[in-house]
Amino acid sequence: MHYPTHSTAMLIGLTGERLTEVACIGWGDGDPILRDNAWRNPFWNATALSRPTGVNAFRVAVYWKGAMGARTCPVVRRQDEPFLPHPNGVGPVIRRTSGQTEKDSGGFVRQLARFENTKQPKWWNTDMLPAGLHHDSYHDGSHTFLTHEFITALIENRRPRHRCL
């Protein structure tokens, strides 16, 4: 998996856990750009399942080629109210059970979902950052926060607070 720390840092930062075991599979199409690259990585796309130190399980998918687009974004799934940042381009939603059920093709009864649109604040455009950093950046504005914390830690002669740094 190419650069997995970039994809796992948000999960580690959110939970405070560390990864202890990982299984990963990848897909590549033999494209010449994948041959002899600096990372010796023959895959465009990869999916990993990791065992962390706590009770969670982490699944990370990094897809650079295909209809799913080259994007890294967190999806936090809980049994009761998972948050999905951008499913199918409709904006942030919370998925809840609808109270209705259906039978799947195997005859198993499952809960039908309903999606509630929700507002996701543009945290980078708040007083949480100095005015000079009020601009969108990669990964939904997270880079301005990482930059601010890194520079502040240097000025204050301390380690950065974020576990992913």
C-alpha positions in Angstrom: 0.0 0.0 0.0 1.5 3.3 -1.1 2.0 5.7 1.8 -0.3 4.0 4.3 0.6 6.5 7.1 -1.3 9.2 5.2 -4.4 7.0 5.2 -4.2 5.7 8.7 -3.2 8.8 10.6 -6.8 10.1 10.8 -7.9 6.8 12.4 -5.0 6.7 14.8 -5.5 10.4 15.7 -9.2 9.9 16.3 -8.9 6.8 18.5 -5.4 7.1 20.0 -4.8 3.4 19.1 -1.8 1.9 17.3 -1.9 -0.7 14.6 -0.4 -4.0 15.6 -1.3 -6.3 12.6 -2.3 -5.7 9.0 -3.4 -7.7 5.9 -3.5 -5.9 2.6 -4.4 -6.8 -1.0 -3.8 -4.7 -4.0 -4.7 -4.4 -7.7 -2.6 -3.2 -10.6 -3.0 -3.5 -14.3 0.6 -3.8 -15.5 0.8 -0.1 -16.4 4.4 0.8 -17.2 4.3 3.6 -14.6 4.0 0.9 -11.9 7.1 -0.8 -13.0 10.3 0.0 -11.3 8.8 2.9 -9.2 10.7 4.1 -6.2 8.3 2.3 -3.8 8.4 -1.1 -5.7 4.6 -0.9 -5.6 2.8 -2.7 -8.5 -0.6 -1.6 -7.3 -2.9 1.3 -8.2 -5.5 0.3 -5.6 -5.1 -1.4 -2.2 -7.3 -2.3 0.7 -6.0 -3.1 4.2 -7.6 -4.5 7.3 -5.7 -3.6 10.5 -5.9 -4.8 14.1 -5.3 -1.9 16.4 -4.4 -2.0 20.1 -8.0 -1.2 21.2 -11.5 -2.6 20.3 -11.8 -1.1 16.9 -11.0 -2.5 13.5 -9.6 -0.3 10.7 -10.2 -0.8 7.1 -8.3 1.5 4.8 -8.8 1.7 1.0 -6.6 3.7 -1.2 -7.7 3.8 -4.8 -5.8 5.8 -7.4 -7.3 4.4 -10.5 -10.9 3.7 -11.3 -14.3 5.3 -11.1 -14.0 5.8 -7.3 -11.6 8.7 -7.8 -8.2 9.4 -6.1 -9.4 10.5 -2.7 -8.6 9.8 0.9 -11.4 10.6 3.3 -12.4 9.1 6.6 -15.6 7.1 7.1 -16.4 6.5 10.7 -18.8 3.5 11.0 -20.6 2.8 14.2 -23.5 0.5 14.7 -25.9 3.3 15.7 -25.0 6.4 13.7 -22.1 6.2 11.2 -20.9 9.5 9.6 -20.2 9.4 5.9 -18.4 12.6 4.6 -19.3 12.5 0.9 -21.2 9.4 -0.2 -21.8 9.6 -3.9 -21.2 13.3 -3.9 -24.4 14.2 -1.9 -22.5 15.9 0.9 -22.1 14.8 4.6 -24.8 12.5 5.9 -25.6 10.5 9.0 -26.9 7.0 8.3 -29.6 5.8 10.6 -32.0 2.8 10.5 -35.3 3.7 9.1 -37.4 1.2 11.1 -38.2 -0.6 7.9 -36.8 -4.0 6.8 -36.3 -5.9 3.6 -35.1 -9.4 2.7 -31.9 -9.5 0.7 -31.3 -11.9 -2.2 -30.3 -14.6 0.3 -33.5 -14.3 2.3 -31.9 -12.6 5.2 -33.9 -9.7 6.8 -31.9 -6.5 7.1 -32.7 -3.0 8.3 -33.2 -0.3 5.7 -31.2 2.9 6.1 -32.2 6.5 5.9 -29.8 9.2 5.3 -30.0 12.6 7.1 -28.1 15.4 5.5 -25.9 17.2 8.1 -23.8 20.2 8.2 -20.1 19.7 8.3 -18.5 22.9 9.5 -15.6 24.3 7.6 -13.4 24.2 10.6 -10.5 25.9 8.8 -12.7 29.0 8.5 -13.2 29.5 12.3 -11.3 31.1 15.1 -9.6 27.7 15.7 -6.9 28.9 13.3 -5.2 32.3 12.8 -6.7 34.4 10.1 -3.8 33.8 7.8 -4.6 30.1 7.6 -8.3 30.5 6.9 -8.3 28.6 3.6 -9.4 25.2 2.4 -6.6 22.7 1.9 -6.3 19.1 1.1 -8.4 16.5 2.9 -11.2 18.8 3.7 -9.1 21.5 5.3 -6.9 19.4 7.6 -3.6 20.5 6.3 -3.9 24.0 7.7 -4.4 22.5 11.2 -1.4 20.3 10.8 0.7 23.2 9.6 -0.5 25.4 12.5 0.2 22.8 15.2 3.6 21.9 13.7 4.8 25.6 13.6 3.4 26.3 17.0 5.2 23.3 18.5 8.5 24.6 17.0 7.9 28.1 18.4 7.0 26.7 21.8 9.9 24.1 21.7 7.6 21.1 22.3 6.4 18.0 20.5 3.3 18.4 18.3 0.1 17.5 20.1 -1.3 15.5 17.2 -0.5 11.9 17.4 -0.2 11.6 13.6 2.8 14.1 13.5 
